[in-house]
Amino acid sequence: MPDVQQPSNLTRLDAFWMPFSANRDFKQSPRLITEAQGLHYTLDNGQKVLDAISGLWCSSLGHGNKEIAQAVYEQIGKLDYSPSYQISHELPFKLSERLLSYLPDSFGQTFFVNSGSEAAETAMKMALAYQQLRGKKDKVCLIGREMGYHGAGFGAISVGGIPNNTRYCPNLLQHVDKLPAVSSKFKFHKGEQPEDKSQADALLALIDKHSADTIAAVIVEPLCCSAGVLVPPAGSLKRLRSICDEHDILLIVDEVITAMGRLGHPFSSLDRYGVVPDIIITAKSLANGVIPMGAVFTQRKIYDAFLNSSETLVDFFHGYTFSANPAACAAVNAVLDIYERDGLFYRVQELEVYWQDAIHSLKGLPFVEDIRNLGLTGAIQITPDPNAISGSRTLRLFRACLEAGVMARANGEVLALCPPLIIEKEDIDRIVEVLAEQLQKLQ
Ligand SMILES: Cc1ncc(COP(=O)(O)O)c(C=O)c1O
């Protein structure tokens, strides 16, 4: 590949198969990140770039935080690894208590995992097993949502609904059905879409179709970030909750992105939407992206069903080598210390309107088809280029913004934004200024 611009110290760019990436395209003009501090990345050409996507929706405290680094360093020096199969260490017990203190008393347990994908697989397995353990043998069906995203595992792609994620994948979970995608009925709408009953009516129709006796659980995100920040109509989650209650169906809420202050509270389902799920999953910002860490929070009734009814010595044949890894637990503790001390769970409440107005000021610029936002997230929907493969124009915009000093995320026809919670208003202004300049020049 003689015409490829190879960063000087790399001999083989094809050695790393980059996930969810246009590998061919990247390797024609590679750009590497070399350092990160606060809100900024440094690229291999020395350029400083403002991180407007919190890494990948995960570095909510920004980068290079010394308190997290110190906590992880000390923990590795004291206890670097402990299994949690049949023996464990004290950190996950204490950390679980701390995390559960943000949730209602009916939540009694945390199951630690390493990613959002693992959290989703774990939650769905728990839900299916719970129904079996309580004698509801026919409750085997899972309901997801079109355009939903819960990770890359087989369970997650089966209940998720982003079409490319199941491309070339003929084997998926059986007994799955889906709610329709959240649609943005009103373009350029600020924040939540107006109240309507479309999601609730769709769930009732699925219950009619399959019978509630066959449905184990519904899994949804409060805000569909990966699909392009699709914002459900007001009241949707609450209505889904009450239908699930009425029909004895578990509700799993995927807060992989929306927990940890992203929507202005520790957990958005509870504090923003007033909904108590049966299972909540999170990951991403839990350890600020420093170390892989995810968690599944369950209502006590689920744990009790396993402990009281399991016919085997081991109650749940599930887990991961790195579940409750000591360094990851230490990282989460340090992250929570910072959130609590600096009021970061609630910071979005101060910034949300400023952020919303700032990104909606891009309305009317070339190729801007829609703008959506909620909490400290946002999406600019870009008109596809009719002469190029889908997503090309957004990728060009992403590159141009990067060159101009702002990193967003190009995802299909959407440029997604999710700045760190420590951002200041002048940084928001800078993001919008760069986006506006680059949109003006976009072809
Ligand atoms: C809502 C949601 N759930 C699950 C996942 C999967 O998380 P991970 O990439 O850590 O496996 C993601 C990732 O973007 C997500 O946005």
Ligand as a Chemical Component Dictionary entry (heavy atoms), coordinates in Angstrom:
data_LIG
# 
_chem_comp.id                   LIG 
_chem_comp.type                 NON-POLYMER 
_chem_comp.pdbx_formal_charge   0 
_chem_comp.three_letter_code    LIG 
# 
loop_
_chem_comp_atom.comp_id 
_chem_comp_atom.atom_id 
_chem_comp_atom.alt_atom_id 
_chem_comp_atom.type_symbol 
_chem_comp_atom.charge 
_chem_comp_atom.model_Cartn_x 
_chem_comp_atom.model_Cartn_y 
_chem_comp_atom.model_Cartn_z 
_chem_comp_atom.pdbx_ordinal 
LIG C1 C1 C 0 -27.411 1.699  25.328 1  
LIG C2 C2 C 0 -26.210 0.822  25.114 2  
LIG N1 N1 N 0 -26.222 -0.421 25.585 3  
LIG C3 C3 C 0 -25.171 -1.245 25.439 4  
LIG C4 C4 C 0 -24.042 -0.826 24.781 5  
LIG C5 C5 C 0 -22.881 -1.758 24.612 6  
LIG O1 O1 O 0 -21.835 -1.345 25.422 7  
LIG P1 P1 P 0 -20.340 -1.862 25.148 8  
LIG O2 O2 O 0 -19.873 -1.214 23.902 9  
LIG O3 O3 O 0 -19.613 -1.420 26.383 10 
LIG O4 O4 O 0 -20.393 -3.337 25.055 11 
LIG C6 C6 C 0 -23.978 0.463  24.279 12 
LIG C7 C7 C 0 -22.800 0.943  23.553 13 
LIG O5 O5 O 0 -22.787 1.951  22.896 14 
LIG C8 C8 C 0 -25.108 1.315  24.438 15 
LIG O6 O6 O 0 -25.124 2.559  23.949 16 
# 
loop_
_chem_comp_bond.comp_id 
_chem_comp_bond.atom_id_1 
_chem_comp_bond.atom_id_2 
_chem_comp_bond.value_order 
_chem_comp_bond.pdbx_ordinal 
LIG C1 C2 SING 1  
LIG C2 N1 SING 2  
LIG C2 C8 DOUB 3  
LIG N1 C3 DOUB 4  
LIG C3 C4 SING 5  
LIG C4 C5 SING 6  
LIG C4 C6 DOUB 7  
LIG C5 O1 SING 8  
LIG O1 P1 SING 9  
LIG P1 O2 DOUB 10 
LIG P1 O3 SING 11 
LIG P1 O4 SING 12 
LIG C6 C7 SING 13 
LIG C6 C8 SING 14 
LIG C7 O5 DOUB 15 
LIG C8 O6 SING 16 
# 
